[in-house]
Amino acid sequence: ISYFTVGLPSAFLGALLYGGILFSAALLSRGGMGGGDVKLALLIGAFSGFEGAVLAFILTSMMGGVGAVYLLTSGKAGRKTAVRFGPFLAAGGWLAYVYGAEIINYYLTWLSYF
C-alpha cells in the first residue's frame, strides 16, 4: 500500500468489501448506522485498495470498540446512546492509507516470531 498506486481492480474490491460490510451492518442495525458511514467506507475502500480496506476495517473496529467502552465505563453514554462512527472511520482510513504498509510489515514481522 502506498500513495496513488492502488490499481482499479484493487480499488473496486476495496470499495466493495468495506462498503459492503458497512452496508450489511446498516441493514442489520435497522437505522443504527447511517448511509453516510457506508459512503465514507466506500470512499476509504476505493482509495486504500483491498488490503487497505481490510486494515482500515480492523483499525476502525478496534478504535470504535475502545471508544465505546470508554464512553460506557465513564458514564458519558448509556447502552442506548448513539455513538458516532464517522470519526473512527476517518481515523482508521487515514491510518490505513498513510501507514498501511508499515503496519502490515510490522504485524507480519511480529507473526514470524511464532
Contacts in CASP RR format, 6 or more apart in sequence:
PFRMAT RR
TARGET T0000
AUTHOR 0000-0000-0000
METHOD contacts of the structure
MODEL  1
ISYFTVGLPSAFLGALLYGGILFSAALLSRGGMGGGDVKLALLIGAFSGF
EGAVLAFILTSMMGGVGAVYLLTSGKAGRKTAVRFGPFLAAGGWLAYVYG
AEIINYYLTWLSYF
1 48 0 8 1.000
1 49 0 8 1.000
1 51 0 8 1.000
1 52 0 8 1.000
1 55 0 8 1.000
1 96 0 8 1.000
1 97 0 8 1.000
1 100 0 8 1.000
1 101 0 8 1.000
1 104 0 8 1.000
2 101 0 8 1.000
6 47 0 8 1.000
6 48 0 8 1.000
6 49 0 8 1.000
7 49 0 8 1.000
10 49 0 8 1.000
10 50 0 8 1.000
10 51 0 8 1.000
11 45 0 8 1.000
11 46 0 8 1.000
11 47 0 8 1.000
11 49 0 8 1.000
12 46 0 8 1.000
13 49 0 8 1.000
13 50 0 8 1.000
13 53 0 8 1.000
14 45 0 8 1.000
14 46 0 8 1.000
14 48 0 8 1.000
14 49 0 8 1.000
14 50 0 8 1.000
14 52 0 8 1.000
14 53 0 8 1.000
15 42 0 8 1.000
15 43 0 8 1.000
15 45 0 8 1.000
15 46 0 8 1.000
15 49 0 8 1.000
15 53 0 8 1.000
17 45 0 8 1.000
17 50 0 8 1.000
17 53 0 8 1.000
17 54 0 8 1.000
17 57 0 8 1.000
18 41 0 8 1.000
18 42 0 8 1.000
18 44 0 8 1.000
18 45 0 8 1.000
18 48 0 8 1.000
18 53 0 8 1.000
18 56 0 8 1.000
18 57 0 8 1.000
19 38 0 8 1.000
19 41 0 8 1.000
19 42 0 8 1.000
19 45 0 8 1.000
20 38 0 8 1.000
20 41 0 8 1.000
21 41 0 8 1.000
21 57 0 8 1.000
22 33 0 8 1.000
22 37 0 8 1.000
22 38 0 8 1.000
22 41 0 8 1.000
23 38 0 8 1.000
25 33 0 8 1.000
26 32 0 8 1.000
26 33 0 8 1.000
26 34 0 8 1.000
26 35 0 8 1.000
26 37 0 8 1.000
26 38 0 8 1.000
32 82 0 8 1.000
33 85 0 8 1.000
36 86 0 8 1.000
37 85 0 8 1.000
37 86 0 8 1.000
37 89 0 8 1.000
40 86 0 8 1.000
40 89 0 8 1.000
40 90 0 8 1.000
41 89 0 8 1.000
44 53 0 8 1.000
44 56 0 8 1.000
44 89 0 8 1.000
44 92 0 8 1.000
44 93 0 8 1.000
44 96 0 8 1.000
44 97 0 8 1.000
45 52 0 8 1.000
45 53 0 8 1.000
45 56 0 8 1.000
47 97 0 8 1.000
48 55 0 8 1.000
48 56 0 8 1.000
48 93 0 8 1.000
48 96 0 8 1.000
48 97 0 8 1.000
51 104 0 8 1.000
52 93 0 8 1.000
52 96 0 8 1.000
52 97 0 8 1.000
52 100 0 8 1.000
53 96 0 8 1.000
55 95 0 8 1.000
55 96 0 8 1.000
55 100 0 8 1.000
55 103 0 8 1.000
55 104 0 8 1.000
56 89 0 8 1.000
56 92 0 8 1.000
56 93 0 8 1.000
56 95 0 8 1.000
56 96 0 8 1.000
56 97 0 8 1.000
59 91 0 8 1.000
59 92 0 8 1.000
59 93 0 8 1.000
59 95 0 8 1.000
59 96 0 8 1.000
59 103 0 8 1.000
60 85 0 8 1.000
60 88 0 8 1.000
60 89 0 8 1.000
60 91 0 8 1.000
60 92 0 8 1.000
60 93 0 8 1.000
63 88 0 8 1.000
63 91 0 8 1.000
63 92 0 8 1.000
64 83 0 8 1.000
64 85 0 8 1.000
64 88 0 8 1.000
67 83 0 8 1.000
67 88 0 8 1.000
68 77 0 8 1.000
68 83 0 8 1.000
70 76 0 8 1.000
71 77 0 8 1.000
71 78 0 8 1.000
71 81 0 8 1.000
71 83 0 8 1.000
72 78 0 8 1.000
72 79 0 8 1.000
77 83 0 8 1.000
95 103 0 8 1.000
96 103 0 8 1.000
END
